[in-house]
Amino acid sequence: MTDAAIATHPRIDPSLCGAPVSVAPGRAEVRLVATPVMAVDDLGLCHGGFVFGAADYAAMLAVNDPNVVLGAATVKFLKPVRVGDAVLARATCPNEHGRKRMIAVEVVREAGGEVVFTGEFACFVLDKHVLAG
């Protein structure tokens, strides 16, 4: 359940990037459950792109503008995620400079709270949609 109306990424697939748990000005939380389609091998290792996707989605929701785009990201994958794991991507916007938002994201394993991923996402709010002519 979210606290604020979601203004960005309305057609994102929650089965691939997670579902919003909470959204408020300058912060958001997204929950992702690693499913078998995310596995890269028979041991159930989840591809890191899905974890990154959940973190990116949380960053976008922390900005929550229809014209927000990701410009850059610096990330660290700290622990593996496996099929069946539920993770929470928590994003906060500690600073804002004009159109630029620097978003800190931490992804934790729901069971036990172990940090599996950290990142800093440079997001930009544009005057119009990035694909608008």
C-alpha positions in Angstrom: 0.0 0.0 0.0 1.3 3.4 -0.9 1.0 6.8 1.0 1.0 9.1 -2.1 -0.4 8.9 -5.6 2.1 7.4 -8.0 2.9 9.9 -10.8 5.6 8.0 -12.7 6.2 4.7 -14.5 2.5 3.7 -14.6 3.0 0.7 -16.8 5.9 -1.0 -15.1 5.5 -4.7 -14.6 5.6 -5.5 -10.8 6.5 -9.1 -11.5 9.8 -7.9 -13.0 10.6 -4.8 -11.0 8.7 -5.1 -7.8 5.6 -3.5 -6.4 5.4 -0.2 -4.4 5.0 -0.7 -0.6 5.2 3.0 0.3 5.6 6.3 -1.6 6.0 9.7 0.0 7.9 12.9 -1.0 11.6 12.1 -1.3 11.3 8.4 -0.3 9.8 5.1 -1.6 10.0 1.4 -0.9 9.5 -1.4 -3.4 9.1 -5.1 -2.7 10.4 -7.7 -5.2 10.1 -11.5 -4.9 12.6 -13.4 -7.0 10.8 -15.9 -9.2 12.1 -18.9 -11.2 12.0 -16.8 -14.4 14.7 -14.6 -12.9 17.1 -17.5 -12.3 20.3 -17.7 -14.2 21.2 -21.3 -13.2 19.9 -24.5 -11.6 21.0 -23.3 -8.2 18.4 -20.5 -8.3 20.7 -17.5 -8.5 18.6 -14.4 -9.4 20.1 -12.2 -12.2 21.3 -8.9 -10.7 19.4 -6.9 -13.3 16.1 -7.7 -11.5 17.5 -6.4 -8.2 18.8 -3.3 -10.0 15.4 -2.9 -11.6 13.7 -2.8 -8.2 16.3 -0.3 -6.9 15.8 1.9 -10.0 12.0 1.8 -9.7 12.3 2.8 -6.0 14.5 5.7 -7.0 12.0 6.8 -9.6 9.2 6.6 -7.1 11.2 8.7 -4.6 11.2 11.5 -7.2 7.7 10.6 -8.4 7.5 12.9 -11.4 6.1 11.8 -14.7 9.2 13.1 -16.5 11.9 11.6 -14.3 14.7 9.7 -16.0 17.8 7.9 -14.7 21.1 9.6 -15.8 23.7 7.5 -13.9 24.0 5.0 -11.2 26.8 3.8 -8.9 25.9 0.4 -7.4 27.4 -2.4 -5.3 26.0 -6.0 -5.4 26.9 -7.2 -1.9 25.1 -10.6 -1.5 23.4 -12.9 -3.9 19.6 -13.1 -4.2 18.1 -16.5 -4.9 14.7 -17.7 -6.2 12.1 -17.3 -3.4 13.9 -14.4 -1.7 11.8 -11.3 -1.1 13.8 -8.0 -1.0 12.9 -4.5 -0.2 14.4 -1.6 -2.1 14.4 1.6 0.1 15.1 4.8 -1.7 15.6 8.3 -0.1 16.4 11.6 -1.7 18.9 13.3 0.7 19.7 16.2 -1.7 18.1 18.0 -4.6 19.8 20.5 -7.0 17.4 22.0 -9.4 16.3 19.3 -11.8 18.9 16.8 -10.4 18.0 14.4 -7.6 20.6 12.1 -6.0 18.8 9.1 -4.6 20.3 6.7 -2.2 19.0 3.1 -2.4 19.5 0.1 -0.2 18.1 -3.3 -1.0 17.6 -5.6 2.0 16.6 -9.3 2.2 13.2 -9.2 3.9 14.0 -12.3 6.0 16.8 -11.1 8.3 17.3 -7.6 6.9 20.7 -8.4 5.3 21.8 -5.7 2.8 22.2 -7.2 -0.6 22.7 -4.1 -2.8 23.4 -0.4 -2.3 23.4 2.4 -4.9 23.3 6.1 -5.7 21.1 7.0 -8.6 21.4 10.4 -10.4 17.9 11.2 -11.6 16.8 14.2 -13.7 13.3 15.8 -13.9 12.8 16.9 -17.5 10.4 19.6 -18.8 8.7 16.9 -21.0 8.8 13.2 -21.4 12.2 12.0 -22.7 10.5 10.5 -25.8 8.3 13.5 -26.5 9.4 15.3 -29.7 
